[in-house]
Amino acid sequence: MISREGPGVNMIVSDLLDPSDPTMDEDISLNAMPRRAPLRGITGAAAIGLVISVALVGWMAVAVLRQIDALSAANSDNLQWSLSQAEVEFLRFRLAIEQAQQDPAKLPDLRRNFDIFYSRMATIERGVVFRAMRNMPHFVGPRTRVRQFLEETVPIIDSQDDVLIAAIPDLEVRATEVGEDVRAFSLSALVAFAKFSDERRGNVLHLMAWLAVVLVSVFVAMGILAVSHLRLYRLAERRAEQIASASARMHTIVETSPHAIVVTDEFGTIREFNPSAERIFGHSRAEARGRNMIELLIPPRDFDRARTTIFAFIDENRRPDREERHFEIEVQGRDGRLFPAEFAIDRAETDNPMYLAHIRDISRRKSDEEELTKARDQALAGERAKSEFLAVMSHEMRTPLNGLLGTMQLMSDDALSKRQEALLSRMKSSGQMLLGLVNDVLDLAKYEAGKMKADHAAFALERLMKGVVETAMPLAQSYGNSLDWQWVGDPPGYVMGDMRRLRQVLLNLVSNAIKFTRNGIVEIEGEYLNEFEVEFRVIDNGIGIDEDDLDRIFNDFETLDSSYAREAGGTGLGLGISRRLARLMGGEIGAESEPGEGSLFWVRVPLQPIEQPEEANDDSEGGGLKPDHPLDVLLVEDNEINRFIVTEMLAADGHDIVEAENGQDGVHCAAMRRFDVILMDISMPVMDGTEATRQIRSGGQASCDSPIVALTAHALPEERDKFREIGMSACLTKPIDRDLLLRTLAEVMRGEVPLDDDRERSRTVQLLDDRLLSVLLARVPREEVCKLFDRFLDEAESDVMKLAEADPNDPDLAPVAHKCSGSCGTFGAEAMRVALTRIQTGVKLGTPPSREELAALVPLWHKSRAAIFKRLEGIFTEA
């Protein structure tokens, strides 16, 4: 991997560069290695202390020298001698006065002695001691009188001889008077000087003591620096060894790397080119170095584009952003070969910035990806081909089955002898078995294609159990077995789930139990495991299953090698499909068995308990509901047998049937007259059923708004979605069941939305969805419910009447239906909501409803309103 951040990239780049290479800049080096913080702090503090200490030593040395100089013997002797001589010079001055008074020729001596005394006093006053003494009380008086005497005597001494001679008597008197002051001045100065000298000596000693302390500090700081430098030296030595070792390892890694590593300067000029780069691109290291990386590695046709897009960061002299560091690009080798490469590039921010590129030849990977893509496309094509094959097989197999089973159903209506009834029963049993095999294969294909989804509808557990027993009873009796069911624990009620697929799973388990049991007992048990999970158990006392076989019986096409298994036959798909359906419903399936003792198969599925719907359908097994008056039916079917079967089924109930052999004939017939309903086959010559439906819906002719029911052997879900999109009202799968056909006709004529017979065949849309209404009642206070309900009744009544009286082509039809359907959904009027949604969808698809469909909303609304009233009355009565 390539280091992408800071020092890591810098180190790799530095390690890649050959320090002995004369082409390398001398200032290219590794980033300074980080030092340990504590050692660095100690060393820095010691260095600062050393500098400060040295400065203090220098300053104090100068101060000491000055003090010593001030106390030097010459200066001291000079000052003391001046003080002692001051009085002597004054006595000489007085002696000179006396001599000049006796001998005027001595006047020059007088003047010279006065000048000497004056100079002596001036020297004393300029001294340091005098500056310290000038404010002393016992010194100020004598000094002032002496200074006054000197100032007054100077004019006399500097006057003419005759003037001086005349002033001598007076000068002698004044000199005598000031003599004591001169003596006092000298003595005070000597005492002050002695004291001042003692203070200076003390200061010098004090400075010397501090100087000693500072010198000790200097020696300590120097010791710390010496120790720190020693440690730094040792650390640097170890670090150098580590860097040399890391550099050697990195050099080995780079040299042996299977991928190309290219180092460039900040302008993109190649500085390093490892052996793998030589092998991949065909350029030698000497040839590559000094060349521009883009110009050397990128095909000429892509120079400009690469420089301004992928490698724009080089021209902009910056580090690439994170998303710019990894990319794929086509590169060119020395021999002109073009191949895809993967780049990982980053910039090392050293003194001389450099780019490090890690390049990998991904030709093989791209080739593998292309092969995988090709294999995937082939697999998808195979899946599509399989789906198409299953659709065709469904049609081709179900079409003759429709003829067989339909004909047998018609024959059973006639008077037959016992032998004929027995033969007919065997024929029907064989036909149903063949239809089951076809359905098993199609269910397996739909599950594997991910096109099978679980339904979520209300049903009664008791009716489910009874229906399974009634369906499997003839098979159980044929093997001499008894078949019954029981419920363990709380009685079964109504639940939400996928009844059809749960029924299919139970029938598969019961059928297996019956086939492997002779003159025995097969029992179905049901039990609530918890509030939302139900377990069904199918128990028999048949031959049982070996423990080694329990894991494989749920595999596809797996049959046990026993006499019973060979006699029972089958494809081995039943249990495999049952496991898939159990998982589809969010459950699981398993088995327990002992050879010779029997078997127990269990299936656990999540089922949410609900209250009993207001109008539970008692005809859930497919019988009862028929059109309430004869219908004009257009049957569009290319197969003569299928036309005959459907015609006979409908004619027996008094319906008028017009036949068309293909879609084009069907479009023509639908344009000539209005039919109550159109039965449309899908796969036909000349024009198929989907195109015929489009033309009927868009033609604006007599039957353009008549319900169209698809008759198809195409059982895959995407086909049904397509039928709804083009305007078909329902879909029946061949072979056609007469009861279901009549029921579907009744539903479409009443404006209801039938469910596809691939779901629970007989279940219609519920009049009232109690679950939605219960949620509303639980979340909204009673007073608010009453207000909302009154408002809902007023608005819905108005909307329904408006829709019932509206013209089918009224542009406001869809908005009103949409508004009303939303309110109906809130209060659980499910059948009303579905009918309104169908009207809305039809308008959007360009197939507006008929006036009869709009008028049918009024009675449906009255039923829905009554059901809601009844539900609310029961709740408020309980409250």
QUICORJO-V260139 format. One record per residue. NEAR is the number of other C-alpha atoms within 10 Angstrom. D_FIRST is the distance of its C-alpha to the first C-alpha in Angstrom with 1 decimal. Layout:
NEAR_D_FIRST, NEAR_D_FIRST
This chain:
5_0.0, 14_3.8, 16_6.5, 17_9.1, 12_12.1, 14_14.9, 17_15.0, 14_11.4, 21_11.1, 26_14.6, 21_14.0, 21_11.3, 25_13.8, 20_16.6, 21_15.3, 22_14.9, 18_18.5, 13_21.2, 14_23.7, 8_26.5, 9_26.1, 8_29.3, 11_27.8, 12_25.5, 10_27.1, 10_28.4, 9_27.3, 15_23.5, 17_22.4, 16_20.0, 15_20.6, 7_23.3, 11_22.2, 6_23.5, 11_26.8, 10_28.2, 8_30.3, 9_33.4, 14_33.8, 13_33.3, 11_36.0, 13_38.4, 19_38.1, 14_38.6, 14_41.6, 22_43.2, 17_42.8, 11_44.4, 17_47.1, 22_47.8, 13_48.3, 15_50.6, 21_52.5, 15_53.1, 13_54.4, 17_56.7, 19_58.0, 13_58.8, 12_60.5, 17_62.5, 15_63.5, 12_65.0, 16_66.8, 19_68.2, 12_69.4, 13_71.2, 17_72.8, 15_73.9, 13_75.2, 16_77.2, 17_78.6, 11_79.4, 11_82.9, 11_84.1, 12_83.4, 16_84.8, 12_88.0, 11_88.5, 20_88.3, 18_90.6, 12_93.0, 19_93.2, 23_94.0, 16_96.7, 16_98.1, 24_98.4, 23_101.5, 15_102.9, 20_102.6, 22_104.3, 18_107.2, 18_107.5, 23_107.6, 21_110.4, 16_112.3, 22_112.0, 26_113.5, 17_116.5, 16_117.0, 20_116.7, 20_119.2, 11_121.7, 11_120.7, 15_119.3, 12_118.1, 15_115.4, 20_113.7, 14_110.8, 17_110.1, 23_110.0, 19_107.6, 14_105.3, 21_105.2, 23_104.4, 17_101.5, 16_100.2, 21_100.4, 18_98.8, 13_95.9, 18_95.4, 24_95.2, 12_92.7, 15_90.5, 19_90.6, 16_89.7, 10_86.6, 12_85.2, 13_82.4, 20_84.8, 17_87.1, 11_84.3, 12_83.6, 18_87.4, 15_88.6, 10_88.2, 12_89.9, 9_93.3, 13_95.4, 20_94.2, 13_94.5, 14_98.3, 21_99.3, 20_96.7, 14_97.9, 16_101.6, 19_100.7, 16_98.7, 12_101.6, 16_104.1, 17_102.0, 12_101.6, 12_105.4, 16_106.4, 14_104.3, 11_106.7, 18_109.7, 22_108.3, 11_107.3, 12_110.8, 10_113.9, 15_115.7, 9_118.8, 12_116.6, 21_114.7, 20_118.0, 12_119.3, 16_116.2, 18_116.1, 14_118.3, 10_116.1, 21_112.9, 17_114.2, 11_114.7, 13_111.3, 21_109.6, 13_111.5, 13_110.1, 17_106.5, 17_106.6, 14_105.6, 19_102.7, 23_101.4, 18_101.7, 17_99.9, 24_97.1, 24_96.5, 16_96.5, 18_94.0, 23_91.7, 18_91.8, 12_90.9, 18_88.1, 22_86.7, 13_86.7, 12_84.8, 16_82.3, 16_81.7, 13_81.0, 12_78.4, 15_76.7, 15_76.5, 12_74.9, 16_72.3, 18_71.5, 14_71.1, 13_68.8, 17_66.6, 16_66.5, 12_65.3, 14_62.5, 20_61.6, 13_61.3, 14_59.0, 20_56.8, 17_56.7, 13_55.7, 18_52.9, 22_51.8, 14_51.8, 15_49.7, 21_47.2, 16_47.0, 13_46.5, 18_43.6, 19_42.1, 14_42.5, 13_40.9, 18_38.0, 14_37.5, 12_37.6, 13_34.9, 18_32.8, 12_33.4, 12_32.3, 14_29.2, 14_28.4, 12_29.0, 12_26.7, 14_24.0, 13_24.5, 12_24.1, 12_20.9, 16_19.5, 13_20.9, 12_19.3, 15_15.8, 17_16.4, 13_17.5, 13_14.6, 16_12.2, 18_14.7, 11_14.7, 11_11.0, 20_11.3, 18_14.6, 13_13.8, 15_10.6, 17_12.0, 19_10.7, 23_12.4, 25_11.4, 24_14.3, 27_15.4, 23_18.5, 20_20.9, 21_22.0, 15_24.2, 20_21.7, 21_23.1, 24_20.8, 25_20.5, 22_18.1, 24_17.5, 21_15.8, 21_17.5, 20_15.4, 25_16.3, 19_19.8, 14_19.9, 17_18.6, 23_20.7, 18_23.5, 19_23.8, 15_24.2, 16_22.5, 12_26.0, 13_26.6, 22_23.4, 19_23.6, 16_25.9, 16_25.6, 16_24.4, 20_21.1, 19_22.6, 17_25.8, 20_24.2, 19_21.7, 19_23.3, 17_26.6, 14_29.6, 8_30.8, 14_27.7, 15_27.6, 13_29.4, 12_27.9, 17_24.3, 16_25.2, 13_26.9, 10_24.6, 16_20.9, 19_20.8, 15_23.5, 17_21.6, 19_21.9, 12_25.7, 12_25.9, 13_24.1, 15_21.9, 19_18.4, 19_17.3, 10_17.9, 10_15.3, 7_16.6, 17_16.6, 17_12.9, 16_12.2, 12_15.0, 15_16.5, 14_19.2, 16_21.5, 21_21.2, 20_23.7, 18_23.8, 14_26.4, 9_28.7, 11_28.7, 11_26.8, 16_25.1, 16_22.1, 17_19.5, 18_16.0, 19_13.0, 19_12.0, 20_9.3, 24_11.2, 27_12.1, 27_15.0, 25_15.5, 19_18.8, 19_20.3, 12_24.0, 12_23.2, 18_20.5, 26_18.0, 27_15.4, 26_12.1, 21_11.4, 20_8.8, 20_11.3, 19_11.7, 21_15.3, 16_16.1, 15_19.8, 11_20.0, 11_18.4, 14_20.8, 11_23.5, 12_22.9, 12_22.9, 12_26.1, 12_27.5, 12_26.7, 12_28.2, 12_31.2, 12_31.6, 12_31.4, 12_34.0, 12_36.1, 12_35.9, 12_36.8, 12_39.6, 12_40.7, 15_40.8, 13_42.8, 12_45.1, 14_45.5, 17_46.5, 14_48.9, 12_50.3, 20_50.8, 19_52.5, 15_54.8, 16_55.4, 23_56.3, 22_58.8, 13_60.2, 17_60.6, 24_61.7, 19_64.3, 16_66.5, 20_65.8, 24_67.2, 22_70.3, 18_70.8, 23_70.2, 25_72.0, 19_75.0, 17_75.2, 17_75.1, 14_78.0, 14_79.9, 14_79.7, 8_81.7, 8_84.6, 9_87.2, 12_85.9, 9_87.4, 9_85.8, 9_84.6, 13_83.1, 14_81.4, 12_79.9, 12_78.7, 17_77.3, 14_75.5, 12_73.8, 15_72.8, 18_71.4, 14_69.5, 13_68.0, 17_67.0, 14_65.4, 13_63.4, 15_62.2, 19_61.3, 14_59.3, 16_57.4, 16_56.5, 15_55.5, 18_53.3, 16_51.4, 20_51.0, 20_49.9, 18_47.2, 18_46.0, 18_46.0, 15_44.1, 12_41.4, 13_41.1, 8_40.6, 12_43.9, 16_45.9, 13_46.2, 18_48.3, 16_51.4, 14_52.5, 14_56.3, 25_59.2, 24_61.1, 19_63.4, 20_62.2, 16_65.8, 16_66.3, 18_63.0, 21_64.3, 13_67.7, 16_66.4, 19_64.2, 20_67.2, 13_69.6, 11_67.3, 16_66.6, 18_70.2, 13_71.7, 17_68.9, 24_69.5, 14_73.3, 12_72.9, 15_71.3, 15_73.8, 21_71.4, 16_72.0, 21_69.5, 15_69.3, 16_67.1, 15_67.0, 16_65.1, 10_64.2, 10_64.4, 8_64.8, 12_66.3, 19_64.0, 14_63.9, 19_62.1, 21_58.3, 19_55.6, 20_53.6, 22_53.5, 21_56.9, 16_56.8, 20_53.7, 20_54.7, 16_58.1, 16_56.4, 22_54.4, 23_57.6, 20_59.6, 19_57.1, 22_57.3, 26_61.1, 19_61.6, 19_59.6, 27_61.6, 31_64.8, 19_64.0, 23_63.3, 22_66.3, 20_70.0, 15_72.9, 17_70.7, 19_69.3, 24_66.3, 19_65.6, 23_63.2, 16_62.3, 23_60.6, 18_59.5, 19_57.7, 13_54.9, 9_54.2, 10_54.9, 13_52.6, 15_52.1, 18_54.8, 19_54.9, 20_57.0, 22_58.1, 23_59.8, 23_61.8, 28_63.8, 23_65.7, 24_64.9, 19_63.5, 19_60.2, 21_56.8, 14_55.2, 13_52.3, 8_50.1, 13_50.8, 13_50.1, 11_46.4, 14_47.0, 20_50.0, 22_47.7, 15_45.9, 15_47.0, 13_49.9, 17_50.4, 19_54.1, 14_55.6, 8_57.7, 11_61.1, 10_64.5, 14_64.2, 15_60.9, 11_62.4, 10_65.4, 13_63.6, 11_61.2, 16_58.4, 12_55.0, 18_53.0, 21_51.3, 27_53.2, 23_51.2, 18_47.9, 22_48.9, 23_50.2, 18_46.9, 20_45.2, 25_47.9, 20_47.7, 16_43.9, 18_44.7, 20_47.1, 13_44.6, 18_46.4, 18_46.2, 21_48.6, 16_49.4, 18_52.3, 15_54.2, 21_56.7, 15_59.0, 13_60.4, 12_64.2, 12_64.0, 21_62.4, 23_59.2, 21_57.8, 20_55.3, 20_53.9, 23_52.0, 22_50.8, 22_50.2, 21_49.9, 23_53.2, 15_54.1, 19_57.9, 16_59.9, 12_63.6, 14_65.8, 17_65.6, 15_68.8, 11_69.6, 17_68.1, 15_68.7, 12_71.1, 11_70.7, 17_67.1, 16_67.8, 18_68.7, 14_72.4, 13_74.9, 16_73.7, 16_75.3, 17_76.2, 10_79.3, 10_81.1, 13_81.0, 20_78.3, 16_78.2, 20_75.1, 23_73.5, 24_71.9, 29_69.5, 27_68.7, 21_68.7, 16_69.3, 11_73.1, 17_72.8, 24_70.5, 20_72.9, 15_75.7, 22_74.1, 22_73.0, 18_76.4, 18_78.3, 22_76.1, 18_76.9, 14_80.5, 10_81.5, 14_80.9, 13_82.9, 17_80.1, 15_80.7, 21_78.1, 15_77.6, 19_75.4, 20_73.2, 18_71.6, 24_68.5, 28_66.6, 20_68.7, 16_71.9, 25_70.6, 25_69.8, 15_73.3, 20_75.0, 25_73.0, 18_74.2, 11_77.8, 10_78.3, 18_76.7, 23_75.4, 17_74.7, 23_71.6, 26_69.8, 26_68.2, 29_65.6, 28_64.1, 26_60.7, 21_60.5, 18_63.6, 13_64.5, 11_65.5, 16_63.7, 19_61.5, 26_62.0, 21_59.2, 15_60.5, 24_64.0, 25_63.0, 17_61.4, 20_64.6, 26_66.8, 25_65.0, 14_64.8, 15_68.3, 12_70.3, 17_73.0, 15_75.1, 23_72.4, 24_69.4, 26_69.1, 22_70.1, 23_67.6, 26_65.8, 24_64.7, 24_62.2, 23_63.2, 24_60.2, 24_58.8, 24_55.3, 22_54.1, 20_50.4, 14_49.6, 10_48.4, 15_51.8, 18_53.6, 11_51.5, 12_52.5, 22_56.1, 15_56.1, 14_54.5, 19_57.4, 22_60.1, 24_61.0, 26_62.4, 23_61.6, 26_60.4, 27_62.1, 19_60.6, 25_62.8, 22_64.9, 24_66.8, 20_68.3, 19_71.7, 17_71.5, 20_68.0, 22_69.2, 19_72.2, 22_70.2, 29_67.7, 26_70.6, 19_72.1, 21_68.9, 21_68.2, 20_71.8, 17_71.6, 26_68.5, 24_66.2, 19_62.7, 21_62.7, 19_59.7, 17_58.4, 20_60.0, 14_56.6, 14_56.6, 19_59.5, 20_62.2, 22_65.0, 21_63.4, 18_64.2, 18_62.7, 21_63.9, 24_66.5, 27_65.0, 21_61.5, 22_62.4, 16_58.9, 16_58.4, 18_61.8, 17_61.2, 13_58.0, 15_60.1, 16_62.9, 11_60.6, 9_58.9, 12_61.8, 10_65.0, 13_68.2, 9_69.9, 11_67.0, 17_66.9, 13_70.6, 10_70.1, 14_67.1, 16_69.0, 12_72.1, 12_70.0, 17_68.1, 14_71.5, 11_73.0, 14_70.0, 21_69.4, 17_73.1, 13_73.3, 18_70.1, 23_71.3, 15_74.7, 15_73.3, 26_71.1, 18_74.0, 12_76.3, 16_73.7, 16_73.6, 21_70.7, 14_69.6, 11_69.7, 11_66.4, 12_66.5, 21_66.3, 22_62.6, 11_62.1, 17_65.0, 23_63.7, 17_60.2, 15_61.7, 23_64.0, 24_61.4, 15_59.2, 17_62.1, 23_63.1, 18_59.6, 16_59.7, 26_63.0, 25_62.0, 27_64.4, 21_62.0, 25_64.4, 30_65.4, 24_61.8, 20_61.0, 23_64.1, 28_63.4, 20_59.8, 22_61.1, 25_63.4, 21_60.7, 20_58.4, 21_61.3, 18_62.0, 11_58.4, 14_58.4, 14_61.7, 22_63.9, 24_66.0, 23_67.9, 18_71.5, 15_74.3, 13_74.8, 21_71.2, 23_71.6, 17_75.0, 18_73.4, 20_71.4, 17_74.5, 10_75.4, 20_71.8, 21_71.6, 12_74.8, 16_73.5, 22_70.2, 21_72.0, 12_74.4, 18_71.5, 21_69.8, 12_73.2, 12_73.7, 16_70.2, 18_70.7, 12_74.3, 11_73.1, 11_70.5, 9_72.9, 7_75.7, 7_73.5, 7_72.5
